[in-house]
């Protein structure tokens, strides 16, 4: 005779989990965690979006500083400022070529700083990168919305009604990106490569047609006195058209936002095909060259078209250049629409990049015990869900505080970015200084120069943009580093305390008495389950204890307890006149275990509710009582769950069958 296999027990999923499964899809198993290795062209498209998309706002940020000071002369000066930024780009690129050759694990400047300066100093890099990722989400998404609104302005001939939708649109985009990454769309690398190439083609088309029209003398100028544009300053005379060194440095600092995202390849070097270092180095070089050509090209085009920034950010300088270069007519409108849609798409794609980088970096730092360990856990779809949610919440807060204004957000941007560059350059300098290797002098010189120049940019930005919001980063930065070091100290002290394990022996505690107390709130199935379990522990004595907060209710409970057959354990009533239940339980447990040879196990029935209404209608104090008793050495607390929702469903099913159900009374 073949015996049937026992049926699998049915485990009812909680409502919250069922909702999460419906929104995010079925869970992915850990074995599904496989990272696709990217070819160089694919990696360029996936990892470069954050970097090259800064072309959409970098040159404009230079003009925002110069135009109100020197007026139309700003369009002559901006290409020179762009060239200075390209010199920094060259040094940083050479430094990061070295980084990706040596460190092929994701983590970028954080890993470099940790390996060369130790984990505590590395927290400077981690805070810099975390701030960079947070602000990147806000800046890129806000700039992407600006691109769409600018398109509406230019096609609608000055239509301003959509301006009030800028913040809601940007917030909606960030929420959609969060949702997509919680579902795991970040793994779809091919889909994120297309926007980068579409944007490169758009800028190439813009620059080529602009060059042709410029050479033939047919390139028009923008209206410098248009309503809503930045007011023109007076050019003056003398050095750099009368612009002070301070204003030039401010413009340089603003334009430094063009280099954001340059570290993305070093953070994602592990996704390249073998040999990873060489492929990442080649891709980084190509990306930097493309960025340099685009930033310089858009800056030079601004010089010829006099595309002027607007106070509310719309229309953008890049959109004006596209409108002026392509001209009117359906063909020109088509070109404008293509450029703006490609710009918005890559900016939104760039805003998605931190949703991969931030959680991974946070998990690295948490593994080193400088951030909460919850950030190391993968969620429902194998994404670092806690990191994604933290990134979203802080980025949305930034958008609300700044009103989704790109210029205000840029003030928070470059300090974090260039601090990361500084730590990477300094770390690589220390790395090569300790080693006897061919070309050591050249490598030390390049990385040291990159570190010094990047540190100078941080200093310039902190001084020139201090009153415009950079003060926030200047204040938050050291506080962030202190907080991470404080978290690490807490973890280390806890580990030291818990790992101080004495030698194992076969001796057991010599308790002469073991008592079990069952906390009774009502006489019901949950209490009966706890009483049965108490007997299974085979203690010296079992007591049922009710703390009297409501005297009338206590009297009814005692009467019903005595009238119920089979209750061989008497109910002990303990007065609690001040209604401090946890205090009363603690006092009773302390009195019971005053004799060191007496041990107490406290059983707390927990009535659990699967549906939200049940959880809302009933409170649970079991965990609070358990925490109150943690300091008592001879006291153990066990919480026994009882599914009330399941019992209600069984009662309903019994009634539907017409057999009735015993009345167990109300509690």
C-alpha positions as CSV (number, residue, x, y, z in Angstrom):
1,X,0.0,0.0,0.0
2,X,1.4,3.4,-1.1
3,X,1.0,6.1,1.5
4,X,0.1,9.6,0.3
5,X,2.7,12.3,1.0
6,X,1.6,14.7,3.7
7,X,0.1,17.9,2.4
8,X,2.3,21.0,2.4
9,X,1.2,23.3,5.2
10,X,-0.5,26.4,3.9
11,X,1.2,29.7,4.9
12,X,-1.0,32.7,4.4
13,X,0.9,35.7,3.0
14,X,0.4,39.1,4.7
15,X,-1.6,41.8,2.9
16,X,1.5,44.1,2.8
17,X,3.5,41.4,1.1
18,X,0.7,40.6,-1.4
19,X,0.6,44.3,-2.3
20,X,4.3,44.5,-2.7
21,X,4.3,41.4,-4.9
22,X,1.6,42.9,-7.1
23,X,3.5,46.2,-7.5
24,X,7.0,44.8,-7.9
25,X,6.3,41.4,-9.4
26,X,7.3,37.9,-8.0
27,X,10.5,37.8,-5.9
28,X,13.8,36.9,-7.5
29,X,15.9,34.2,-5.9
30,X,19.4,34.9,-4.9
31,X,20.8,32.5,-7.6
32,X,19.4,34.9,-10.2
33,X,21.9,37.6,-9.2
34,X,24.1,37.6,-12.3
35,X,25.6,40.7,-13.7
36,X,25.9,40.9,-17.5
37,X,29.3,41.9,-18.7
38,X,29.2,44.9,-21.0
39,X,31.2,45.5,-24.2
40,X,32.9,48.8,-24.5
41,X,30.3,50.5,-26.7
42,X,27.5,49.2,-24.5
43,X,29.3,50.3,-21.3
44,X,29.9,53.7,-22.9
45,X,26.1,54.1,-23.4
46,X,25.2,52.8,-20.0
47,X,27.8,54.5,-17.8
48,X,28.3,57.8,-19.7
49,X,24.8,59.2,-19.5
50,X,25.4,61.0,-16.2
51,X,28.7,62.5,-17.5
52,X,27.9,63.7,-21.0
53,X,24.4,64.8,-20.1
54,X,26.0,67.6,-18.0
55,X,26.6,69.3,-21.3
56,X,23.0,70.4,-21.2
57,X,23.5,72.7,-18.2
58,X,27.3,73.1,-17.7
59,X,27.9,75.9,-20.2
60,X,24.7,77.6,-19.1
61,X,25.9,77.7,-15.5
62,X,29.0,79.7,-16.6
63,X,26.8,82.2,-18.4
64,X,24.5,82.6,-15.4
65,X,27.5,84.1,-13.4
66,X,29.0,86.2,-16.2
67,X,26.0,87.7,-18.0
68,X,24.8,89.8,-15.1
69,X,28.4,91.1,-14.5
70,X,29.9,91.8,-18.0
71,X,26.8,91.6,-20.2
72,X,27.4,90.5,-23.8
73,X,31.1,90.2,-23.2
74,X,30.3,87.0,-21.3
75,X,29.8,85.2,-24.6
76,X,33.5,86.0,-25.5
77,X,34.7,84.8,-22.1
78,X,32.8,81.6,-21.7
79,X,34.9,79.6,-24.3
80,X,38.0,80.5,-22.3
81,X,36.4,79.3,-19.0
82,X,35.4,76.1,-20.9
83,X,39.0,75.6,-21.9
84,X,40.2,75.9,-18.3
85,X,37.6,73.3,-17.3
86,X,38.9,71.0,-20.1
87,X,42.4,71.2,-18.5
88,X,40.9,69.9,-15.3
89,X,39.0,67.2,-17.3
90,X,42.4,66.1,-18.8
91,X,44.1,65.7,-15.4
92,X,41.1,64.0,-13.8
93,X,40.8,61.6,-16.7
94,X,44.5,60.6,-16.5
95,X,44.0,60.0,-12.8
96,X,40.9,57.8,-13.3
97,X,42.6,55.9,-16.1
98,X,45.0,54.9,-13.4
99,X,42.2,54.1,-10.9
100,X,40.4,51.7,-13.3
101,X,43.6,49.9,-14.2
102,X,44.5,49.1,-10.5
103,X,41.1,48.8,-8.8
104,X,38.7,46.6,-10.8
105,X,36.1,46.3,-8.1
106,X,33.2,48.8,-8.1
107,X,33.5,51.6,-5.6
108,X,35.7,54.2,-7.2
109,X,37.4,56.8,-5.0
110,X,36.0,55.1,-1.9
111,X,37.9,51.9,-2.5
112,X,41.0,53.8,-3.5
113,X,40.9,55.9,-0.3
114,X,40.2,52.9,1.9
115,X,43.0,50.8,0.5
116,X,45.6,53.6,0.8
117,X,44.5,55.7,3.7
118,X,42.4,53.3,5.8
119,X,38.7,53.0,6.4
120,X,38.3,56.1,8.6
121,X,39.8,58.5,6.1
122,X,37.9,56.8,3.3
123,X,34.7,58.1,4.8
124,X,35.6,61.5,3.4
125,X,35.3,59.9,-0.1
126,X,32.1,58.0,0.9
127,X,30.3,61.1,2.1
128,X,31.5,63.0,-1.1
129,X,30.1,60.2,-3.3
130,X,26.9,59.8,-1.4
131,X,26.2,63.6,-1.6
132,X,27.1,63.5,-5.3
133,X,24.7,60.7,-6.0
134,X,21.9,62.4,-4.1
135,X,22.4,65.8,-5.8
136,X,22.8,64.0,-9.2
137,X,19.2,62.7,-9.0
138,X,17.9,66.1,-8.2
139,X,20.0,68.0,-10.8
140,X,19.5,65.6,-13.7
141,X,15.8,65.1,-13.2
142,X,15.2,68.9,-12.8
143,X,17.4,69.6,-15.9
144,X,15.5,67.0,-17.9
145,X,12.2,68.7,-17.0
146,X,13.7,72.0,-18.0
147,X,14.4,70.5,-21.4
148,X,10.8,69.5,-21.9
149,X,9.5,72.8,-20.6
150,X,11.9,74.7,-22.9
151,X,10.5,72.8,-25.9
152,X,7.0,73.9,-24.9
153,X,8.3,77.5,-24.6
154,X,9.9,77.6,-28.0
155,X,7.2,75.7,-29.9
156,X,4.5,77.6,-28.0
157,X,6.2,81.0,-28.6
158,X,6.7,82.0,-24.9
159,X,4.0,79.9,-23.4
160,X,4.6,80.0,-19.6
161,X,1.6,78.1,-18.3
162,X,3.6,74.9,-18.0
163,X,6.2,76.4,-15.6
164,X,4.1,75.7,-12.6
165,X,4.2,72.0,-13.5
166,X,8.0,71.8,-13.3
167,X,8.2,70.5,-9.7
168,X,5.4,68.0,-10.0
169,X,6.8,66.6,-13.2
170,X,10.3,66.3,-11.7
171,X,9.0,64.6,-8.5
172,X,6.9,62.2,-10.6
173,X,10.0,61.3,-12.7
174,X,12.0,60.5,-9.5
175,X,9.2,58.4,-8.1
176,X,9.0,56.5,-11.4
177,X,12.7,55.9,-11.4
178,X,12.5,54.6,-7.8
179,X,9.7,52.3,-8.7
180,X,11.5,51.0,-11.8
181,X,14.7,50.3,-9.8
182,X,12.8,48.5,-7.0
183,X,11.4,46.3,-9.8
184,X,14.9,45.7,-11.1
185,X,14.9,47.6,-14.4
186,X,18.4,48.8,-13.7
187,X,19.5,45.4,-15.1
188,X,18.2,46.3,-18.6
189,X,21.5,47.9,-19.7
190,X,20.7,47.9,-23.4
191,X,17.7,50.1,-22.9
192,X,19.8,52.7,-21.0
193,X,22.5,52.8,-23.7
194,X,20.3,54.2,-26.4
195,X,19.7,57.7,-24.9
196,X,23.4,58.4,-24.7
197,X,23.9,57.7,-28.4
198,X,20.8,59.6,-29.3
199,X,22.1,62.6,-27.4
200,X,25.6,62.4,-28.9
201,X,24.0,62.4,-32.4
202,X,21.8,65.3,-31.4
203,X,24.7,67.5,-30.2
204,X,26.8,66.4,-33.2
205,X,24.0,67.4,-35.6
206,X,23.7,70.7,-33.8
207,X,27.4,71.5,-33.9
208,X,27.8,70.5,-37.5
209,X,24.9,72.6,-38.8
210,X,25.9,75.5,-36.5
211,X,29.4,75.3,-37.9
212,X,28.1,75.4,-41.5
213,X,25.7,78.3,-40.8
214,X,28.4,80.2,-38.9
215,X,30.9,79.9,-41.8
216,X,28.3,81.1,-44.3
217,X,27.3,84.0,-42.0
218,X,23.7,82.8,-41.5
219,X,23.8,82.1,-37.8
220,X,21.3,84.5,-36.0
221,X,21.6,85.9,-32.5
222,X,19.3,85.5,-29.6
223,X,17.4,88.5,-28.1
224,X,19.5,89.6,-25.2
225,X,16.7,91.8,-23.8
226,X,14.0,89.2,-23.9
227,X,11.5,89.2,-21.0
228,X,12.7,86.9,-18.2
229,X,16.3,86.8,-19.3
230,X,19.2,87.6,-17.0
231,X,19.8,91.3,-17.0
232,X,22.9,92.4,-18.8
233,X,25.8,93.9,-16.8
234,X,28.3,96.4,-18.1
235,X,31.4,95.0,-19.8
236,X,33.8,97.7,-18.6
237,X,37.4,97.6,-19.7
238,X,40.7,96.0,-18.8
239,X,41.5,92.5,-17.9
240,X,38.9,89.9,-19.0
241,X,36.4,92.6,-20.0
242,X,36.2,94.0,-16.5
243,X,35.3,90.7,-14.8
244,X,37.0,90.3,-11.5
245,X,39.0,87.2,-10.7
246,X,36.3,86.3,-8.1
247,X,33.5,86.3,-10.8
248,X,35.7,84.3,-13.2
249,X,36.3,81.8,-10.4
250,X,32.6,81.6,-9.7
251,X,31.9,80.9,-13.4
252,X,34.6,78.3,-13.4
253,X,33.2,76.7,-10.3
254,X,29.7,76.6,-11.9
255,X,31.0,75.2,-15.1
256,X,32.8,72.5,-13.1
257,X,29.4,70.8,-12.9
258,X,30.2,69.7,-16.5
259,X,32.6,67.1,-15.1
260,X,30.1,65.4,-12.9
261,X,29.6,61.7,-13.6
262,X,33.2,61.3,-14.7
263,X,33.7,58.7,-11.9
264,X,30.8,56.5,-13.1
265,X,33.1,54.2,-15.0
266,X,35.4,53.7,-12.0
267,X,32.3,52.8,-9.9
268,X,31.1,50.3,-12.5
269,X,34.5,48.9,-13.7
270,X,33.4,45.4,-12.6
271,X,30.7,45.3,-15.3
272,X,33.2,45.3,-18.1
273,X,34.4,42.3,-20.0
274,X,37.9,41.0,-19.4
275,X,40.4,42.5,-19.3
276,X,38.4,44.9,-17.2
277,X,41.0,47.5,-16.5
278,X,42.0,47.9,-20.1
279,X,38.5,48.1,-21.4
280,X,37.4,50.5,-18.7
281,X,40.4,52.7,-19.5
282,X,39.6,52.9,-23.2
283,X,36.0,53.6,-22.5
284,X,36.9,56.4,-20.0
285,X,39.1,58.0,-22.6
286,X,36.5,58.0,-25.2
287,X,33.9,59.3,-22.8
288,X,36.1,62.2,-21.7
289,X,37.0,63.1,-25.3
290,X,33.3,63.2,-26.2
291,X,32.5,65.3,-23.1
292,X,35.3,67.7,-23.9
293,X,34.2,68.2,-27.5
294,X,30.5,68.7,-26.5
295,X,31.2,71.2,-23.6
296,X,33.6,73.2,-25.7
297,X,31.3,73.0,-28.8
298,X,28.2,74.2,-26.9
299,X,30.2,77.0,-25.2
300,X,31.6,78.2,-28.6
301,X,28.1,78.0,-30.1
302,X,26.8,80.2,-27.2
303,X,29.6,82.6,-28.2
304,X,28.2,82.9,-31.7
305,X,24.5,82.7,-31.0
306,X,24.4,84.7,-27.7
307,X,21.9,82.2,-26.3
308,X,21.2,83.9,-22.9
309,X,20.2,82.1,-19.7
310,X,16.7,82.9,-18.2
311,X,15.9,83.6,-14.6
312,X,13.5,80.7,-14.2
313,X,15.8,78.4,-16.3
314,X,13.5,78.2,-19.3
315,X,14.1,78.1,-22.2
316,X,17.6,76.7,-21.6
317,X,20.7,77.9,-23.4
318,X,21.0,74.5,-25.3
319,X,17.4,74.7,-26.5
320,X,17.9,78.3,-27.7
321,X,21.0,77.2,-29.6
322,X,19.0,74.4,-31.3
323,X,16.2,76.8,-32.2
324,X,18.6,79.4,-33.6
325,X,20.7,76.8,-35.5
326,X,17.9,74.8,-37.0
327,X,15.7,77.8,-37.7
328,X,12.0,78.0,-38.3
329,X,9.8,75.8,-40.5
330,X,8.8,72.2,-40.1
331,X,12.4,71.0,-40.6
332,X,13.8,73.3,-38.0
333,X,11.1,72.4,-35.6
334,X,11.8,68.7,-36.1
335,X,15.4,69.2,-35.3
336,X,14.5,71.2,-32.2
337,X,12.1,68.5,-31.0
338,X,14.7,65.8,-31.6
339,X,17.4,67.7,-29.6
340,X,15.2,68.5,-26.7
341,X,13.7,65.0,-26.4
342,X,17.1,63.5,-26.7
343,X,18.3,65.9,-24.0
344,X,15.4,65.2,-21.7
345,X,15.9,61.4,-22.2
346,X,19.6,61.4,-21.4
347,X,19.1,63.7,-18.4
348,X,16.5,61.4,-17.0
349,X,18.7,58.4,-17.7
350,X,21.5,60.2,-15.9
351,X,19.2,60.7,-13.0
352,X,18.7,56.9,-13.0
353,X,22.5,56.2,-12.7
354,X,22.7,57.0,-9.0
355,X,19.9,54.5,-8.3
356,X,22.6,51.8,-9.1
357,X,25.6,53.6,-7.7
358,X,24.3,54.9,-4.4
359,X,22.9,51.6,-3.1
360,X,26.0,49.7,-4.1
361,X,28.3,52.3,-2.5
362,X,26.1,52.4,0.6
363,X,26.3,48.6,0.8
364,X,30.1,48.7,0.6
365,X,30.3,51.3,3.4
366,X,27.8,49.3,5.4
367,X,29.9,46.2,5.0
368,X,32.7,48.1,6.5
369,X,30.3,49.0,9.4
370,X,30.2,52.7,8.8
371,X,26.5,52.7,7.7
372,X,23.5,50.7,9.1
373,X,23.7,47.0,8.1
374,X,20.2,47.3,6.7
375,X,21.8,48.8,3.6
376,X,23.6,45.6,2.8
377,X,20.4,43.6,2.4
378,X,18.9,42.9,-1.0
379,X,15.2,43.3,-1.3
380,X,12.3,41.6,-3.1
381,X,13.8,41.9,-6.5
382,X,17.5,41.6,-5.5
383,X,17.9,45.4,-5.5
384,X,19.3,47.2,-2.5
385,X,15.8,48.5,-1.7
386,X,16.7,50.4,1.5
387,X,19.4,52.3,-0.3
388,X,17.0,53.1,-3.2
389,X,14.3,54.4,-0.9
390,X,16.8,56.5,1.1
391,X,18.2,58.1,-2.1
392,X,14.7,58.9,-3.3
393,X,13.5,60.5,0.0
394,X,16.6,62.8,0.3
395,X,16.5,63.7,-3.4
396,X,12.8,64.6,-3.2
397,X,13.5,66.7,-0.2
398,X,16.2,68.6,-2.1
399,X,13.8,69.2,-5.0
400,X,11.1,70.6,-2.7
401,X,13.6,72.9,-0.8
402,X,15.1,74.3,-4.0
403,X,12.0,74.4,-6.1
404,X,13.6,72.1,-8.6
405,X,15.9,75.0,-9.7
406,X,19.0,73.6,-11.4
407,X,21.1,76.7,-10.6
408,X,20.4,76.3,-6.8
409,X,21.1,72.6,-6.9
410,X,24.4,73.1,-8.7
411,X,25.6,75.0,-5.7
412,X,25.5,71.7,-3.8
413,X,27.0,69.7,-6.6
414,X,30.7,70.2,-7.3
415,X,32.0,70.1,-3.8
416,X,31.0,66.4,-3.5
417,X,32.2,65.6,-7.0
418,X,35.6,67.2,-6.8
419,X,36.2,65.9,-3.2
420,X,35.8,62.4,-4.7
421,X,38.3,63.4,-7.5
422,X,40.7,64.7,-4.8
423,X,40.5,61.5,-2.8
424,X,41.0,59.3,-5.9
425,X,44.1,61.3,-7.0
426,X,45.6,61.4,-3.5
427,X,45.0,57.7,-3.0
428,X,46.6,56.8,-6.3
429,X,49.6,59.1,-5.5
430,X,50.1,57.2,-2.2
431,X,49.6,53.9,-4.0
432,X,52.4,54.5,-6.5
433,X,54.7,56.3,-4.0
434,X,54.9,53.0,-2.0
435,X,55.8,50.9,-5.0
436,X,59.0,50.6,-7.1
437,X,57.5,50.3,-10.6
438,X,58.3,51.5,-14.1
439,X,56.9,55.0,-14.7
440,X,56.3,55.7,-11.0
441,X,57.4,59.3,-11.3
442,X,55.0,60.1,-14.1
443,X,52.1,58.4,-12.3
444,X,52.8,60.1,-9.0
445,X,53.0,63.5,-10.8
446,X,49.8,63.1,-12.7
447,X,47.7,61.9,-9.8
448,X,49.2,64.5,-7.4
449,X,48.4,67.2,-9.9
450,X,44.8,65.9,-10.3
451,X,44.4,65.8,-6.5
452,X,45.8,69.3,-6.0
453,X,43.7,70.9,-8.9
454,X,40.5,69.1,-7.7
455,X,41.2,70.3,-4.1
456,X,41.6,73.8,-5.4
457,X,38.2,73.5,-7.2
458,X,36.6,72.4,-4.0
459,X,38.1,75.4,-2.2
460,X,37.0,77.8,-5.0
461,X,33.5,76.4,-5.0
462,X,33.2,76.5,-1.2
463,X,34.3,80.2,-1.1
464,X,32.6,81.6,-4.2
465,X,29.3,79.7,-3.8
466,X,29.2,79.7,0.0
467,X,26.2,82.1,0.3
468,X,24.3,80.4,-2.6
469,X,23.9,77.1,-0.9
470,X,27.4,75.6,-0.7
471,X,27.4,76.4,3.0
472,X,25.0,73.5,3.4
473,X,27.5,71.0,2.0
474,X,30.4,72.6,3.9
475,X,28.4,72.1,7.2
476,X,26.9,68.7,6.3
477,X,30.2,67.2,5.0
478,X,32.1,67.1,8.3
479,X,28.9,66.1,10.2
480,X,28.4,63.2,7.7
481,X,32.0,62.0,8.2
482,X,31.6,62.3,12.0
483,X,28.3,60.4,11.9
484,X,29.8,57.5,9.8
485,X,32.8,57.2,12.2
486,X,30.4,57.3,15.2
487,X,28.3,54.5,13.6
488,X,31.4,52.4,13.1
489,X,32.5,52.9,16.7
490,X,29.1,51.7,17.9
491,X,29.3,48.6,15.7
492,X,32.9,47.9,16.9
493,X,32.0,48.3,20.6
494,X,29.0,46.0,20.2
495,X,31.1,43.4,18.4
496,X,33.7,43.5,21.0
497,X,31.2,43.1,23.8
498,X,29.3,40.2,22.0
499,X,32.5,38.4,20.9
500,X,34.0,38.3,24.3
501,X,32.8,34.7,24.7
502,X,34.2,32.7,27.6
503,X,35.5,29.2,27.2
504,X,32.7,26.7,26.6
505,X,32.1,24.2,29.4
506,X,29.6,21.4,30.0
507,X,28.4,23.1,33.2
508,X,24.9,24.5,33.1
509,X,23.4,27.1,35.4
510,X,22.5,25.5,38.7
511,X,19.0,26.9,39.1
512,X,17.1,25.1,41.9
513,X,13.7,26.5,40.7
514,X,12.3,27.2,37.3
515,X,9.1,29.2,37.3
516,X,6.8,30.0,34.4
517,X,4.4,33.0,34.4
518,X,1.8,33.3,31.7
519,X,0.5,36.9,31.3
520,X,-3.2,36.7,31.0
521,X,-5.2,39.5,29.3
522,X,-8.3,37.5,28.6
523,X,-9.4,33.9,28.8
524,X,-9.3,32.9,25.1
525,X,-7.6,30.5,22.7
526,X,-4.4,32.5,22.8
527,X,-4.2,32.2,26.6
528,X,-5.0,28.5,26.4
529,X,-2.2,27.9,23.9
530,X,0.2,29.7,26.2
531,X,-0.9,27.6,29.2
532,X,-0.4,24.4,27.3
533,X,3.0,25.5,26.2
534,X,3.9,26.4,29.8
535,X,3.3,22.8,30.9
536,X,5.5,21.5,28.0
537,X,8.4,23.3,29.6
538,X,8.1,21.1,32.7
539,X,8.8,23.9,35.2
540,X,8.6,23.7,39.0
541,X,5.6,26.0,39.0
542,X,3.2,27.6,36.5
543,X,1.3,30.7,37.3
544,X,-1.3,32.7,35.4
545,X,-0.9,36.4,36.1
546,X,-3.3,39.2,35.3
547,X,-2.3,42.8,36.1
548,X,-5.3,44.8,37.3
549,X,-5.7,48.0,35.4
550,X,-9.5,47.9,35.1
551,X,-10.9,46.5,38.4
552,X,-14.3,45.6,36.9
553,X,-12.8,43.8,34.0
554,X,-10.5,42.0,36.3
555,X,-13.4,40.8,38.4
556,X,-15.2,39.5,35.4
557,X,-12.1,37.7,34.1
558,X,-11.6,36.1,37.6
559,X,-15.2,34.9,37.8
560,X,-15.1,33.4,34.3
561,X,-11.7,31.8,35.0
562,X,-13.1,30.1,38.1
563,X,-16.2,29.0,36.3
564,X,-14.4,27.5,33.3
565,X,-13.8,23.7,33.8
566,X,-10.3,22.4,33.4
567,X,-8.5,25.5,34.5
568,X,-6.3,23.9,37.2
569,X,-4.0,26.8,37.3
570,X,-5.3,29.6,39.6
571,X,-5.4,33.2,38.3
572,X,-3.2,35.6,40.2
573,X,-4.3,39.2,40.2
574,X,-1.6,41.8,40.6
575,X,-2.6,45.4,41.3
576,X,-1.4,48.0,38.9
577,X,-3.0,51.2,40.1
578,X,-0.8,53.6,38.2
579,X,-1.4,51.7,34.9
580,X,2.4,51.4,34.3
581,X,2.2,47.8,33.0
582,X,5.8,47.4,32.0
583,X,7.0,48.7,35.3
584,X,4.7,46.4,37.2
585,X,5.8,43.3,35.1
586,X,9.4,44.3,35.7
587,X,8.9,44.6,39.5
588,X,7.2,41.2,39.7
589,X,10.0,39.5,37.6
590,X,12.7,41.1,39.8
591,X,11.0,40.0,43.0
592,X,10.5,36.5,41.7
593,X,14.2,36.1,40.7
594,X,15.6,37.9,43.7
595,X,17.0,34.5,44.7
596,X,19.9,33.9,42.2
597,X,18.9,30.2,42.2
598,X,15.5,31.0,40.7
599,X,14.9,31.3,37.0
600,X,11.7,32.8,35.4
601,X,10.3,32.3,32.0
602,X,7.6,34.8,31.1
603,X,5.1,33.7,28.3
604,X,3.3,36.5,26.6
605,X,0.4,35.5,24.3
606,X,0.4,37.7,21.1
607,X,-2.8,38.0,19.2
608,X,-1.7,38.6,15.6
609,X,-4.0,40.0,12.9
610,X,-3.3,39.4,9.2
611,X,-5.6,42.2,8.0
612,X,-4.9,46.0,8.4
613,X,-8.2,46.6,10.3
614,X,-7.3,44.0,12.9
615,X,-3.9,45.6,13.4
616,X,-5.5,49.0,13.7
617,X,-8.1,47.9,16.3
618,X,-5.6,46.1,18.6
619,X,-2.3,47.2,20.0
620,X,0.5,44.9,20.9
621,X,2.6,45.5,24.0
622,X,4.5,42.2,24.0
623,X,7.7,43.6,22.5
624,X,7.7,46.6,24.8
625,X,7.4,44.3,27.9
626,X,10.2,42.0,26.5
627,X,12.5,45.0,26.1
628,X,11.7,46.2,29.6
629,X,12.9,42.9,31.0
630,X,16.2,42.6,29.0
631,X,18.4,43.7,32.0
632,X,17.2,41.0,34.4
633,X,19.7,38.1,34.2
634,X,17.6,35.2,35.2
635,X,14.5,36.2,33.2
636,X,13.6,34.9,29.7
637,X,10.7,36.2,27.7
638,X,8.9,34.1,25.0
639,X,6.2,35.7,22.8
640,X,3.6,33.1,21.5
641,X,1.7,34.3,18.5
642,X,-1.9,33.3,17.8
643,X,-3.5,34.2,14.5
644,X,-6.8,35.8,15.3
645,X,-7.7,36.4,11.7
646,X,-7.3,32.7,10.9
647,X,-9.6,31.8,13.9
648,X,-12.2,34.3,12.6
649,X,-12.1,32.7,9.1
650,X,-12.6,29.3,10.6
651,X,-15.5,30.6,12.6
652,X,-17.1,32.0,9.5
653,X,-16.6,28.8,7.6
654,X,-18.2,26.8,10.4
655,X,-21.2,29.1,10.5
656,X,-21.6,28.8,6.7
657,X,-21.7,25.1,7.0
658,X,-24.6,25.5,9.4
659,X,-23.1,23.5,12.2
660,X,-22.8,26.5,14.5
661,X,-19.8,27.3,16.7
662,X,-19.3,27.3,20.5
663,X,-19.6,30.7,22.1
664,X,-16.2,31.5,23.6
665,X,-17.3,34.8,24.9
666,X,-15.8,38.2,24.3
667,X,-12.6,39.6,25.6
